[in-house]
Amino acid sequence: MIRRTVVVATLSVTACAGPADPGPADPGAAVTVRVIDVGPGLCTITTAPSASGPRHMVYDAGHWFGGLCLDAVDRIVGTAGVDLMIISHSDGDHLGDAEEIIEAHDVRAMIRTGDSRHGANLDSMVFAIGREVTAIGATDRSLATQPITPGETLALGDATLTLLHGLNDWTASSLSDAESNNAISIVVRLDYNGGSVLFSGDVIGRRLDEPAPNACRDAEEMMVNRHTPGTATSLDSDVIIAPHHGGNNGSSTCFINAVSPSAVVFSAGHQYLHPTVGAAGRYLAANVRPDSLFRTDLGDDEDPDDPPSHPDAEHWEPGGATNCVDARGDDEIEIHIDATGAVTVRYVTMSTTDCS
């Protein structure tokens, strides 16, 4: 892979309930990835060019309190339909608006882990997928019946998606139920003309109480062991949407070194102390510039009343205002890859709220 210089840019817009959207930097022969501020969850919408018009992918569908990911799909995709929806795993903060998106838009293909968990949002999504299969002939790929082969590729218009990880169940090591569900997350690399973005869901490579600073475990270790630069299973990417919102059980040093990103996006909100000091610190130690760490919870401050069990699990909040509770929907980020493969990351909307 030819590594590109990632340009960091910002656009400050006064925050409001429905932020103004200036549109992509170049709506022509370019790929754009919007990381939507859904609070403590993940929703991304990718638009890729093709000879017959734009193609759209939704990778994860927001938090269970709902609405913000659907609103963004309405705004960005419009009536064109969603060509591919990938739900990285079955946590509610990654599939919250999935049912509503499927009901409101033609979703032509879906990929999900198909794990055996049950819950109201998950079951509703599965039923909605079944209706979409019947109504429009959509394809539904559950890893329970159609497992992925790491390195297999899919087309999204003129861009290429490479499936690097994703399981139906976790059996490789002893983990809690919650971390087992994170470890099976579907991980995808998007490539366009030499520029690249890694979507990593809630994949993990450390333990929450990890004593070893350079531990390399679980799903991230699996991917690192398969990683060889220039091959189908390479992790090398210009931008990473950080695992588990910047949680300290992801973004292991071995994984960061294999990805070698120039910019990082933390999709986080006011809950769970994400992103953590530990995760952010490991990216900084890998020579990612401080101004190339982007976050959807700008200004947030959620220090716990009691000291955390491990200092690396503290909330990372450089310049955050004391006692600030970041609002949802006010810090949206765009990753832009132009026709030459040049990559730009910018805030499309930024909170200007003063919480001091």
Summary of the structure (lengths in Angstrom):
residues: 356
radius of gyration: 18.6
end to end distance: 44.5
largest distance: 56.2
contacts: 1297
relative contact order: 0.18
helix: 22%
strand: 24%
